Amino acid sequence: MGPLPRLLILPIALLSLLLALAGCRVPRATPAPALVSLSDVAPGVELDLRYAGAGNFVGAPIDGYERPVCLLTEPAARALAAVQRDLEAEGLGLRVFDCYRPRRAVGHFARWARDLSDQRTKAAYYPRVEKSALFAEGYVAERSGHSRGSTVDLTLVARRAAGTGEPLDMGTPFDLFDPRSHTESPEVTAAQRAARHRLRDAMARRGFRNYPLEWWHYTLEGEPYPETYFDVPVR
């Protein structure tokens, strides 16, 4: 058999390439989540978004937080708006510290936790826990439910006629890495535990579950992206 005509060589080569590619699995890009601004859905919720500035346990603005905006999936935002409406009837409201968290921000936290030479914020944020133990104790992790868009950190405030509300005494500040921050910690007073339970009950009525190591941390049951961790910047 003689050599193939030149006109057939290119189609055959192209067919071979297509067949080879058909056997390869091309990774899919993770789609961007459908996030909404909580302020558009529940304008009465107070925002104190710590990671867009330096007032946090790292002591610096966190990667991925380009603006102080609370972004959440629409189901989480609407459920939180319902919590706010429930609380307003009791003269209370919500103050939010963190919402959707990009994966790059979680990476920033992890790098900070591994840098044992940086102890600038120890007295304020982890006075009784060694920084080397933050991963093991569950205070810092390689992945965060916040990156799925349906987790929120927050507290209760007593609403005022004008201006910001007065935070209820929860026994510890937000982001204190300490056993006292566990929702059922025996180290806080009965009144402080009752305030935590009041927040927990209000959130549970609208489908949120608490993370037991942090009284402020809640995730929506039936969240729309339970297995996907996004990295879209907060803008």
Secondary structure, 3 states (H helix, E strand, C coil): CCCCCHHHHHHHHHHHHHHHHHCCCCCCCCCCCCEEEHHHHCCCCEECCHHHCCCCCCCCCCCCECCCCCEEEHHHHHHHHHHHHHHHCCCEEEEEEECCCCHHHHHHHHHHHHCCCCCCCHHHHCCCCCHHHCCCCCCCCCCCHHHHCCEEEEEEEECCCCCCCEECCCCCCCCCCCHHHCCCCCCCCHHHHHHHHHHHHHHHHCCEEEECCEEEEEEECCCCCCCCCCCCCEC
